[in-house]
Amino acid sequence: MSEQVNPRRWMILISVGIFTLMATLDGSIVNIALPVISKNLHIGMNMAEWVVSIYLVTICIFLLMFGKIADSIGKIKVFKIGSILFIAGSIVCGLSNSLIVLLLGRVLQAIGASMAMATNNGIITQTFPLSERGYALGYIGSFVSIGAIAGPGIGGIILGHFHWSYIFWINLPIGIIALLLGYFNLPKTESTNPKKFDTKGFLAYFVTLLLFFSAIFIGQAVGFTKPYIIVTFVVALICLWLFLRIEKRVANPMIELRIFKNNNFTLGLVAGFFIFVTNFFFNVVSPFYLENALGIAASTAGYILMAFPLVQVVVAPISGKISARVNPIILTIVGLVVIEIAQLGYLAFNLKTSIWFILLFIGLNGLGNGLFQAPNNTMIMSSVETHDLGIAGGLNALSRNLGMIIGVSVSTTVLFLSMSQFYGQPVTTYIEGRPDIFIDGMRVTMTLAVVICLIAIVMSVVRLIKSGRSQNE
């Protein structure tokens, strides 16, 4: 019996993809505007950093909740509400004239973004037939990577011509188009499975992430050896243990822990997390390298960095289509190997490296991610039951956002610690007139990225071996 095909599935993909792009883009596009925002709102750079941090943290906190709610009341309903909240938050951010209002707008944006991120893969998985699913999820993977990586480039172009508020105003016309596409094409009804919400589990999860991220961000400023930072990490671990204990006992947990017994799901999720951590290592050091060390203009640096998402947007859908015909695990391993080659190439960057050499390895990184993301997302979402699509999508998006935050925080910490070691005194920023110190620190940082990517390769090989054994049994 053939699968029923939704004739409007491609319009649904465009609507979902646009909001996925905007939600991910707004996690990185603000970075390049922080100096301008700091000056305009008369606040310090450390306070301005919260404009970025509060967005990513809020997404991580609410993703799983909305994934569970989506399984209960319907993924499309949650996605639509999230889209409206994201646009409303963008309006608040655009109108803001103080840090408090801007942060409130960012929280509203993030809540809407978490609702869209928690449901996008689930909507696509249930909309497309298996033969087209990898291709469609490949596009979603492209939107995610473009948003995550292209933010500084796009933000730089906007700042070159308009006020910083247009970073948020640009969401309105694009978001309204996506809303209209969704209104006319997304199904008006869908199956639901109402269940009691796991309030205790969510509270334990909320406190865990709040303490964990607070320890990371404050620790970066004051040092991770401070007793209260260590205590905060310990309490966060205790709260995590409590959360897992609650999830094992309640009737309708926020996370069905049984889902992690699925090797394709769990190993794919963790491998995806490691790759986002890896990608954000270079995302952190590249502006310093291109603008400070090489003296390239910010707008030109933005165009150079666009090589990554431009290559991926071409490769990912093709990879998704191929994954329907060959073993997708092999395709992910090939992609990871290409990403590893790119990381090794980054280690060779120095003050005399040509632009073409830089573009080559940034493009290779985009190629590797394009090969990896689509089949990996397909395996993650196709390995769970239909009633778990919402929470699976939430966990998949959570792994990406955690990867971004951990990648930013760890790479920044390693970069400045290693620079401090080479310089002989504490360093918290680029040292003018000493690009050699930065290059040394960058090499240490990217060496860690090579190791992290290697771990992802090993995990994918393990996944291939386990998959082969399960097929032979």
N, C-alpha and C positions, 0 to 999 in steps of 0.2 A: 504494500500500500504506500503510495507516494505521499510526501509531506505536503501539507497545504501551504502555499506560498502567498505571502502578503504582497499585493501589487504595489503598495505604497512604501515598501520597506526602504528604498533608497532615499526617499524624502525624510523618512524617520531617522535614517542614519545621519543625514545632513543636519537636522534639527538637534539631535543628541550630540553630534560631533562639535557643533558650534559652541554649545554651552560647556562641553568638556574642554574645548580649547580655551575659552575665556576663563573658566574656573581655574585651570592649571596655570595659564598665563599670568593671572593676577597674583600668583605666589612668587613670581620672580621679576615681573615688569617694574615693580616699585623700587627695586634695589638701586637702579641707576639714578632714581629721582630723590633718594634720601638726602643728599647734600642740599638740594634746592628746597625740599620740604623743611629741612632743619632750619635753614636761613629764613624762609618765608614765615614759618610759624614761631620763630624765635625760641627754638628748643635745641638741646644738645644732640649730637649724633647718637649717643647711647639711648636716648629717648626715642629718636626717630626710628631706630632699629625695630622698635616694637610694632611699627606699622607693618613690617614684614612678618615678624615672629608671631604676633597675635593671630594673624590670618592662618598660618600653617598649623599652629597649635590647636586652634578652634576646629579646623577641619578634622584633625586627628582625633579629637575628643568626641565629635558627634558622628563620624562616619559609620561606626558599627551600630550605633543606636538607630540611625535612619535606614541602614541596611536591614535591620530586624523589623522595623516598622513597615518597610516596603514589602517584606515578605508577608506581613499581616494584612495591610490595607490596600496594597497594590503599588507596584513600582512606578507606573506611569503617573499616578496621582502624586506620589512623593516627588517625582522628577519635575512635574509642572509647578508645584508649590515652591520647590527649591529654585527654579528658574526665575520666578517672580521675585522671591526674596533677594536673589543675587542682583537683579536689576535695581531693586529698591535700595540695597546697600550701596550700589555704585552711585546712585543719585545723592545719597547722604555723604559719601566720600567726596564727590565732586563739589558739593555745596559747603563742605567743612571749612571753617576758618580757625579751628583750634585743634590741638592734639586729641582732646577727649572726644570731640565729635567725629574726628577722622577714625579713631580707634573703634568707636561704636559702629560706624559705617562698615569698617573692616570685619567686625564680628558678624554683622548681619550678612555681609557678602559671604563670609566663610560658612555660615550656617546653610545658606542657599547652595553654595558650592558643594558642601558635604552631602546634601540631599541629591544633587545631580550626579556627583561622583559615585555615590553608593548604589545608584540604580542604572547608570549608563550601560555597563557591560551586560547586566541582566536583561535590559530591554532589547539590546541588540541580539543577545543569545536566543531569546524567545521569539524574536521577530524573523530572523533569517534561518533558512533551512541549513542543514549541516554542510551541504556542498558549497555554500556561500559564506558560512559563518566565519571562517578564518580570514577571508578577504575583508569582510565587514569589520571584524575586530582589529584587523591590521590598520584600517583607517582610524579607528578609535585610538589605537596605539600611536599613530602618527600625530593625531591631535594632541595627545598627552605630551609626547616628547617635544613637539613644536612649542607648546605652551611652557613647558618646563625649561627649555634651553633658549628659546628665542626672545624671552622677556627683555633682557638687557639691550638687544639690538633694536627691537621695536620701540622700547621705551626711549632709547636714545634718539631715534628718528622723531618721535612725538615731541620730546623736549627741545629738539632743535628748532621747532616751528611754533609750539604752543605752550601755554601755561601747564604746570604739572597736573592740574586737575583734569586735563583732557585724557590722561592715562585711564581715568575712570569714566569720563563722559563718553569715550569711544565705545563702551559696553552697551550704551543705550540703543543706538540704531541697529547694531548687530544683534543685540539681545531681543529686540522687538521683532526683527525678521525671523529669528529662530523660534520665538513664541508663536508667531502666526503659522509657521510651517508645522510646528507641533500641534497646534489647535486643530488644523485641518487634516492632519495625517495620522497622529497618534490615535490608537483605538480609544473609543469613549468608555468602554467597559473592559474589565479583565477579571480573572479569577482571583479571589482573596482567601485568606486563611486566618481570620481574626484569632489572636491569642493574647493572653495576659502579658504585659510588658515586665521585663526583669529589672525592676527599679533598684533593688539592692546591688545587683551585678553592675548596673550602669554607674551607680554612685562610687563603688569600689574602683571601677575602671577610670572614672573621671578624676578621682583623687590621685590614683597612680600616675596618670599622665601629667597632671598638674604639678605634682611634686618632682617628677622626673625632668620635665622641661625647665622648671624653675631652677633646679640644681644645675642643669647644663648651662643655661643662659647667665645665671649669676656666677657660676663657677668660672666661666670664660673671663669675667670681669675681675674677679677677686682671687682666682686660683682654686684648683680642685682639691687642694690639700687642707683647706680650712675645715675645722671640725664640724661646723653646721652644714657645710656642703655634703660631707661624707654621711652625716646623720640623715640628711634629706634623701640621699640615694638609698640608704638602708631602709628608711620608712617607706619609700616608694616600692622597694622590693617586697616588703611585708604586705603592702596593699595589693601588689600583684598576686602574691600567694593567696591572699584572702579572696580576691576576685576569682581566681581559678577554682578555689574551694567552693565558692558560691555557685559557679557555673556547673560544677559536677552534681550539685544537690537539687537545684531548682527544677521545676517541671518544664518551664519554657525559658531556657537560658538565653542571654543576649548573644552568646557564641555557642553554637553546637560543637563542643570539643571533638565529637566523633568525626567531624569533617576533616580534622587533621590526620586521621588514620589513612586518608587517601594520599598515597605517595605523589601522584601527579599534581594534586592540588598543593600540598604542603611544600614539596621541593620546588615547584614552580613559583610559589609565593615568595619563598626565601631567596631563591635565585634572582627574582625580579627586584627584591629589596636591595640585594647586594649591588646590582647593576645601577640602580638609581643613586646609591651611595657613591659608587665609582664615578658616575657621570658628574656628580656635583663637586667632586674633588677638583676636576679641571674647571668646572663652572665658577668656582671660587677663585682659583689662582689665575685664570686666563685674563681677566681685566687688568690685574696688576702687571702681568707679564707683557701684554700687548700695549697697554697705555703708559705704564710707568717705566718698565725696563726697556722696551723697544721704542717708546716715544710716539706711538701711533695714535691718531686722533680717535676720540671715543666713538664717533659715528662710523669711522672706517673699521675700528675694532668690532663694532656691532655687526657690520656686514660680513667680516671674516668669520665670526662665530655663527652666522646664519648658515654656513656650509653644512653644519651638523643637521639641523632640522630639514633643510632642503633636500639633502640626500635621503634622509629617513622617510620623508613623506612620499618619495618615489618608490623606495624599496619595500616599505612595510606592507602595502596592499599586495604587491607581487609575492612577497614572502608568505603572506596569509593565504593566498590562492594556492601556492605550491604546497603548503602544509596540509592541504586537503588530499594530496596525492602521494606524498612521501611521509615517512615517519617524522612528525614535527619535532621530536626530541633531538634528532640528528641535526635538524635545521637550527635549533636553539644553540647547540654546541658549536656549529660553524659560526654563528653570529657572535658567540662569546669569545671564540678564538680571534676573530677579527677585532673585537673590542680590546682584547688583550694586546694585540699587535699595536693598536692605536695608543694604548697606555705606555707601552715600551717606546713608541715614537716620541711621546711627550717628554720622556726622560732625556731625550737627545736635544731638546730645545735649549738654546743659549742666546747670547746677545748678538750672534752673527747669523742666526738661523734665517733663511729666506722665507718670504711670505708664501711661496708655492709649497715649500716643505711643510709649513704650518697648516696650510689649507689641505694638503694631502692627508695628514693624520686626523684632522678634524673631520674631513669627509669620510675617512675610514671608520671613525667612531660612529658616524651617522649610519654608514652601511651596516656595521655590526649590530647596532641597535635595531635597525630596520629588519634585519634577518631574525633577531632574537625575540623582539617584543610581540609580534603578531602570533607566531605559533605558541609562544609561552602563554599569552592571554587566552588563546583558544583552548589550550589544554586545561588551564585553570578553570575556566568557566564551563567547559564541556564535561568536566570530570565530576560535577555535582548534580544532585537531583534538582528538578524544576523548582520545588518549594524552598530550596536553599540558594537560589540565584541571587537574591537580594543581599544576604549576608556574605556570600562569596564575592560579589561585586564590591561590597563594603570593605572586606578584608584585602582585596586586591588593591583598591584605591588607598587604603590605610598603609599598606606596605610601601607604595610609591611615595606617599607624603612623609612617612617616617624615614624613608631612604633619603629624601631631600633634606629634611631637618638634620638627621645624623650626619649626612655628607657635608653639609655646610659647617656644622659645629665641630666635627672631628677634624676636617681639613683645615679650618681656621686655626684650631688649637695646635695641631701638628706643625703647620706652617710657621706660626709665630714662636712656638717653643724652639723649633729647630733654628730659626733665624736668630733667636736670642742666644742659642748655644754658639753659633758661628760668630756672632757679633760681640759676645762677652758681656752683654747686659740686656735687661728686659726689652723686648720689642713687641709693639702692639699695632704697628702699621708699616707701610713701605718706607724704607730709609732713603731719603733723597741723596743722590750722589753715590749710593752703594748698591747698584744693581746686582753685583756679584753675590752679596749676602742673600738677596731674594732668590737668585737662581739656585744657590745651594739649598735654601729652604724648600723651594719648589720641587727639587729633585727628591728630597726626603719624603715630601708629601705625596708625590706621584708614585714613589716606590711602594707606599702603602696601598695606593689605588691598584697597582699591579697585583699585589697579594690578594686583595679583596676580590678582584675579578677572577683570579686563579681559583679561589674558593668556590665561586659560582660555577666555574667550569667543572670542577670535581663533583659538585652536587648534581650537575646535569648529567654527567657520566654515570653517577650512581643511579639517577632516575632512569637512564636508558637500560642499565643492567637489570634493575628491579622490574621494569616494564617487560623486558624480554623473558624474565623468569615467570612472571604472572601469565604471560601468553602461552608458555610451554606447559603450565600446570593444568 
